[in-house]
Amino acid sequence: LEEGKARVEGARKDRRTAEKDLETQIEKRRKFQEQQSKVKTNKEYQALMGELASLKLEETTAEDRILAHMELQADAEKLLPGLVAEVGREKLEFQQQERVLRGAEDKLRQELAAAEEVRAGIVATLEPATIQTYQRILKIRGSAVAEVRDEFCLGCSTKVTAQNFMEVMRNDRIHHCPHCQRILFYLRPEVRPAAPAEPESAA
């Protein structure tokens, strides 16, 4: 839209410049015509006629430039309504997307608040020593818990013993990875988050 407006304004500016040039040429021709009464010789008359013809040609050229700029301006102005409509459509689409994103944000905030409430309830049931252990691992490792799957700690990608894996699967008490010390948990396959689909390879 801004480009379209600039195009219209540029055409107007060029047209005004051409109009000023035409006015200048007309004024020059008028002054030469005033000298006709003062011409005394045939040679002076021919020279004056030559100058007038040259000025008339320059006037015609200026007039052609004015017409060309007027056409450019008209063409640019015809495009403006379409550009305005396009900007309006894009603005409407943006507003719709913004409403969707704000709705998703509000939903996430609600889910986060609910999760924080659940977390606070769980923390209230934990022993202070357990909380301190969690905070210590979190500070060292950046994450304090890790899933164990197929006898591997997914926090450090290290294999645990079959006995440790079976104990973690029961989910009846807190178990630590013997390698990274993260708190281990087990998720049954049916409740695991779906893995993202891999992109199809080009044939």
Disulfide bonds with the S-S distance in Angstrom:
none
